[in-house]
Amino acid sequence: MQISIDRERCIGAGQCALTAPKVFTQDDDGFSELLPDYEEALEGPMVKEAARACPVQAITVT
């Protein structure tokens, strides 16, 4: 599974971090980023749900 975050599009709503907190966090400016060891938490539907919950569709999961 590949995850990408379009940082130009991200508005820092934080829905990804709320939905999949073992994969996403927010940086000091409030924008989404992947946690360092996120690969260990990729099982289950929450990563795709986090991408779907993004209000500006800044997250792509393939």
Summary of the structure (lengths in Angstrom):
residues: 62
radius of gyration: 10.1
end to end distance: 5.7
largest distance: 28.4
contacts: 163
relative contact order: 0.34
helix: 27%
strand: 19%
